[in-house]
Amino acid sequence: MNTVDIRINMGSEDIKHIIKRYHFREEDFLSLQALSGSMAPLLQVKAYYLWKSGDSLMSPKDYAAVFLTLGSGIDEMQEIYLSKNCLSEAYMIECIAIEMLYKSYGELIREVQRQTGKWVEKMEFLGDTYPIELLPKLYREFGQMDISYNEKFVLSPGKSVVFLLPMSDEKREGDCSLCESCGNKTCILRLVTD
């Protein structure tokens, strides 16, 4: 198993993107920026991945199976705001965390491509492309991680995901887009059009 610590930063442009994407008001900029700054020292972004040769169970191509988490600090911060009934701030934390996950995907993809010399074709999430019931089998292959799941297949920490990255020897221009890989064509957050 490979482990990658990922560093991400949220700048002013990221906050402006959050305002636009999640329909905040311009006046929310300072609150979003302050919360983002408060979240930064709590981040423990870590990706665990295994390089797998094509098999019939998951993918016919070579792929990286990935567990990625922002760590438990963000969950704890959000829970504090929720317990104090600060719902706007808790929602802002959720939106910032989603964008932090997006940035983490890009950093991980660049790292996997650098280490393997192969190119990521797309992202395929358990629960979307593959049945979530494959989670226990995949999880057993990884060994010790800072991520767990319950009987309903909910990952903990909450800001964690599991996905596959099918790889190719053919160079791909640009970054792999989450929206290009997603099967939900009616998502209001979709960044690409078909």
Beta strands, then each sheet from edge to edge (+ up, - down):
strand 1: 2-5
strand 2: 46-52
strand 3: 63-69
strand 4: 119-120
strand 5: 124-125
strand 6: 148-149
strand 7: 155-156
strand 8: 160-168
sheet 1: 1+ 2- 3+ 8- 4+
sheet 2: 1+ 2- 3+ 8- 5+
sheet 3: 6+ 7-
end
